[in-house]
């Protein structure tokens, strides 16, 4: 039996807002301004290839939410997909646990990342003890306020600001490329022995580049509020993936040639290299606009993330899985999952402040993001497996799209996890430091949370509350509940 639930507002947003719900999570201006440094430090002048491979890999991962969106309109997103994959719903709790870890640690991107960016712009601010906590608190308060008052104003702002951000990055990249003139080169698109960068380094750089595109599938969390969800969710994913490529790939090439292909080694040692290139070729106006859009990237990322997290927490809480029922409360006036918004934002703020005090806001952001990357990849792997099970369950299985494609995506995800773990462990062994110790500890906590915690909570529900799992994830806002076959 499927439990009745408090309802989110039907038909509150359309395709345009759906696209930028996803793009807001990607935050392309922040990637270009400061976050591509890790990829440049590994892939050097061929970083644009790493970014292209990263985009292709993430686009492959988007096949699963695109396919699921045709069959299920549930704000639970990956959690709901996994829960309904089998009649006994055993994939649900571990997916929820992994997804929750991603949500809590991933908030550091905005809460701590924005503080770090402000410090970068004005280093003298760092002399004021713990002033970054004020920035983090202001950011947290902003995303609570914007999302608390409903989805229409929050995603309406995201859509307008996001479109302006894409256009600015694309136009800015074109201007830089034109002004570089003879400095343009095909070298960034080739695997050249002359640079000392091999294919393995390019693919390792792609591991970090994947994180630059993470978030394109979060539009699935507004499935219960978007018009014609089974049509518009899939279209939103496709359009968002295309727009991320348009905004990030040309700009990455522009940064490469704008800095100088043969001088690119120094790019990775300059924390504000993206700002430097835009200032050099676009002048003070270009610099100011990039700063504005970067701050806006953090803000829209926070709004998009709060919107996504609160919806799927609300869905899981409505099912009685992992979260308390109180988080399924819908505000009677604004139709937002208000309790879930506040719980996530305050919990993440507390974690980020503690980590920021221990390691500084910038290092803390990167330490927490290490666990974020692993956890979201595991969520995708669980979703890929769920797609195969779910389509077999409802008699819609197609070998290519529901079998081979998700299997390949899972294999790539495992490779990415291997490179990530290998890098963290090798740095911990070869270069002992407090920060590398923290990275290693973050890795251990992540794996323990997901594997031990996830399996434990799955065992609990399977033994103590099997009826809860059987109905979890079955809700469909359009009334087409999952058909089941006795194949579980």
Residue pairs with C-beta under 8 A, 6 or more apart in sequence:
1 471
2 471
2 474
2 475
2 481
3 318
3 319
3 320
3 471
3 475
5 318
5 328
5 475
6 318
6 328
6 329
6 330
7 224
7 330
7 335
8 75
8 151
8 224
8 225
8 311
8 314
8 330
8 335
8 337
9 150
9 151
9 225
9 335
10 224
10 225
10 477
11 225
11 226
11 227
12 150
12 151
12 152
12 225
12 226
12 335
13 21
13 151
13 152
13 155
13 156
13 222
13 225
13 226
13 227
14 226
14 227
14 232
15 226
15 227
15 232
15 235
15 236
15 239
16 159
17 151
17 155
17 156
17 158
17 159
17 222
17 226
18 155
18 219
18 222
18 226
18 232
18 233
18 235
18 236
19 159
19 162
19 219
19 236
19 239
19 240
19 243
20 155
20 158
20 159
20 162
20 163
20 240
20 300
20 304
21 155
21 158
21 218
21 219
21 221
21 222
21 236
21 304
21 307
21 308
22 215
22 216
22 217
22 218
22 219
22 236
22 237
22 240
22 304
23 158
23 162
23 166
23 215
23 216
23 240
23 243
23 244
23 304
24 158
24 162
24 215
24 300
24 301
24 303
24 304
25 214
25 215
25 216
25 218
25 301
25 304
25 305
25 308
26 212
26 213
26 214
26 215
26 216
26 240
26 244
26 248
26 301
27 109
27 215
27 297
27 298
27 300
27 301
28 165
28 166
28 169
28 212
28 244
28 247
28 248
28 251
28 297
29 165
29 168
29 169
29 290
29 293
29 294
29 296
29 297
30 113
30 117
30 294
30 297
30 298
30 301
31 212
31 248
31 297
32 169
32 248
32 251
32 252
32 255
32 274
32 290
32 294
33 117
33 272
33 274
33 275
33 290
33 291
33 294
33 297
34 117
34 120
34 271
34 272
34 274
34 275
34 294
35 212
36 47
36 51
36 209
36 212
36 252
36 255
36 274
37 267
37 268
37 271
37 273
38 205
38 208
38 268
39 47
39 50
39 51
39 54
39 205
39 206
39 208
39 209
39 212
40 47
40 205
40 255
40 264
40 267
40 268
40 273
41 268
42 50
42 201
42 204
42 205
42 208
43 49
43 50
43 197
43 201
43 202
43 204
43 205
43 206
44 195
44 196
44 197
44 201
44 264
44 265
44 268
45 187
45 188
45 195
45 197
45 256
45 261
45 262
45 264
46 187
46 188
46 189
46 190
46 191
46 192
46 195
46 197
46 201
46 202
46 205
47 188
47 205
47 209
47 252
47 256
47 264
48 188
48 189
48 249
48 252
48 253
48 256
49 188
49 189
49 191
49 202
49 205
50 202
50 203
50 204
50 205
50 206
50 208
50 209
51 206
51 209
51 212
51 248
51 249
51 252
52 249
53 202
53 203
53 206
53 209
54 205
54 206
54 207
54 208
54 209
54 210
54 212
54 213
55 209
55 213
55 241
55 244
55 245
55 248
55 249
57 206
57 210
57 412
57 416
58 210
58 213
58 214
58 216
58 241
59 241
60 405
60 408
60 409
60 412
61 217
61 380
61 384
61 409
61 412
61 413
62 216
62 217
62 237
62 241
63 401
63 405
63 406
63 409
64 81
64 380
64 383
64 384
64 386
64 387
64 406
64 409
65 77
65 78
65 81
65 217
65 220
65 233
65 237
65 383
66 234
66 237
66 238
67 387
67 391
67 401
67 402
68 81
68 220
68 383
68 386
68 387
68 390
69 220
69 223
69 229
69 230
69 233
69 234
69 237
70 230
70 234
71 230
71 390
71 391
71 394
71 396
71 480
71 482
72 80
72 81
72 84
72 223
72 473
72 476
72 482
73 223
73 224
73 229
73 230
73 233
73 476
73 477
73 478
74 80
74 81
74 84
74 223
74 224
74 315
74 473
74 475
74 476
74 477
75 221
75 222
75 223
75 224
75 225
75 311
75 312
75 314
75 315
76 83
76 221
76 311
76 312
76 315
76 316
76 319
76 473
76 475
77 99
77 217
77 218
77 220
77 221
77 223
77 308
77 311
77 312
77 315
78 95
78 99
78 217
78 220
78 312
78 379
78 380
78 382
78 383
79 92
79 95
79 96
79 99
79 312
79 315
79 316
79 321
79 473
80 312
80 315
80 472
80 473
80 475
81 383
81 386
81 387
81 390
81 473
82 91
82 92
82 94
82 95
82 382
82 383
82 386
82 473
83 89
83 91
83 92
83 95
83 319
83 321
83 469
83 472
83 473
83 474
84 386
84 390
84 472
84 473
84 474
84 482
85 91
85 385
85 386
85 387
85 389
85 390
85 393
86 389
86 393
86 488
87 393
87 470
87 484
87 486
87 488
88 462
88 466
88 469
88 470
88 488
89 469
89 470
89 471
89 472
89 473
90 458
90 462
90 469
91 382
91 385
91 386
91 389
92 316
92 319
92 321
92 461
92 469
92 472
92 473
93 321
93 322
93 454
93 457
93 458
93 460
93 461
93 469
94 382
94 450
94 454
94 455
94 457
94 458
95 379
95 382
95 383
95 386
96 316
96 321
96 322
96 323
96 457
97 322
97 449
97 450
97 453
97 454
97 457
98 375
98 376
98 378
98 379
98 382
98 450
98 454
99 312
99 375
99 376
99 379
100 313
100 322
101 371
101 372
101 375
101 446
101 449
101 450
102 372
102 375
102 376
102 379
103 305
103 309
103 313
103 344
103 348
104 344
104 347
104 348
104 351
105 351
105 368
105 369
105 371
105 372
105 375
105 446
106 305
106 368
106 369
106 372
106 376
107 302
107 305
107 344
107 345
107 348
107 349
107 351
107 352
108 348
108 351
108 352
108 355
108 364
108 365
108 368
108 369
108 372
109 298
109 301
109 305
109 365
109 369
109 372
110 139
110 143
110 298
110 299
110 301
110 302
110 305
111 136
111 139
111 140
111 302
111 348
111 349
111 352
112 132
112 136
112 352
112 355
112 356
112 361
112 362
112 364
112 365
112 368
113 298
113 365
114 135
114 136
114 139
114 295
114 298
114 299
115 132
115 135
115 136
115 139
115 356
115 361
116 132
116 361
116 362
116 365
117 294
117 295
117 298
118 125
118 132
118 135
119 125
119 126
119 132
119 361
119 362
120 271
120 272
121 291
125 131
130 357
132 356
132 361
133 353
133 356
136 349
136 352
136 353
136 356
136 361
137 349
139 298
139 299
139 302
140 345
140 346
140 348
140 349
142 299
142 302
143 299
143 302
143 303
143 305
143 306
143 345
144 306
144 341
144 342
144 345
146 153
146 154
146 157
146 303
146 306
147 154
147 303
147 306
147 307
147 310
147 336
147 341
148 331
148 334
148 336
148 338
148 341
148 342
149 334
149 336
150 331
150 334
150 335
150 336
151 222
151 225
151 307
151 335
151 336
154 303
154 307
155 222
155 303
155 307
157 300
157 303
158 300
158 303
158 304
161 296
161 300
162 300
164 293
165 247
165 293
165 296
165 297
165 300
166 243
166 246
166 247
168 289
168 290
168 293
169 247
169 248
169 250
169 251
169 293
170 246
170 247
170 250
170 251
172 251
172 254
172 278
172 282
172 286
172 289
172 290
173 250
173 251
173 253
173 254
174 250
174 254
175 281
175 282
175 286
176 254
176 255
176 257
176 258
176 277
176 278
176 281
176 282
177 184
177 250
177 253
177 254
177 257
179 281
180 254
180 257
180 258
180 281
183 257
183 258
183 260
183 261
184 257
185 257
185 261
187 195
187 261
188 253
188 256
188 257
188 261
191 197
191 198
191 199
191 202
203 419
204 419
204 423
207 416
207 419
207 420
207 423
210 373
210 416
211 369
211 372
211 373
212 248
213 241
213 244
213 248
214 373
214 376
215 301
215 304
215 305
216 237
216 240
216 241
216 244
217 237
218 304
218 305
218 308
219 226
219 233
219 236
219 237
219 240
220 233
220 237
221 307
221 308
221 309
221 311
221 312
222 307
222 308
222 311
223 229
223 233
223 477
224 311
224 477
225 311
226 232
226 233
226 236
229 477
229 478
230 478
254 277
255 267
255 273
255 274
255 277
256 264
256 267
258 277
258 280
258 281
259 266
259 267
259 273
259 276
259 277
267 273
270 276
274 290
275 287
275 290
275 291
278 286
278 287
278 290
279 286
279 287
282 289
282 290
306 341
306 344
306 345
309 340
309 341
309 344
310 336
310 337
310 340
310 341
310 344
311 337
311 340
313 323
313 327
313 337
313 340
313 343
313 344
314 327
314 328
314 330
314 337
314 340
315 328
315 473
315 475
316 322
316 323
316 472
317 323
317 324
317 325
317 326
317 327
317 328
317 340
318 325
318 328
318 475
319 468
319 471
319 472
319 473
319 475
320 465
320 468
320 472
321 461
321 468
321 469
321 472
322 457
323 340
326 339
327 337
327 339
327 340
327 343
328 337
328 339
328 340
329 337
329 338
329 339
329 340
330 336
330 337
330 338
331 337
331 338
351 368
352 364
352 365
352 368
355 364
355 367
355 368
356 364
358 364
358 438
359 367
359 434
359 435
359 438
363 435
363 438
366 439
367 435
367 438
367 439
367 442
368 442
370 420
370 424
370 439
370 442
370 443
370 446
371 442
371 443
371 445
371 446
373 420
374 417
374 420
374 421
374 443
374 446
374 447
374 450
375 446
375 449
375 450
377 413
377 416
377 417
378 413
378 417
378 450
380 409
380 410
380 413
381 410
381 413
381 414
384 406
384 407
384 409
384 410
384 413
385 406
385 410
387 402
387 406
388 397
388 402
388 403
388 406
388 407
390 482
391 397
391 398
391 402
392 402
392 485
392 487
393 482
393 483
393 484
393 485
393 487
393 488
394 482
394 483
394 484
394 485
395 483
395 485
396 402
397 403
421 443
424 439
424 440
424 442
424 443
425 440
425 443
427 436
427 439
428 436
428 437
428 439
428 440
461 468
461 469
462 469
474 481
474 482
475 481
476 482
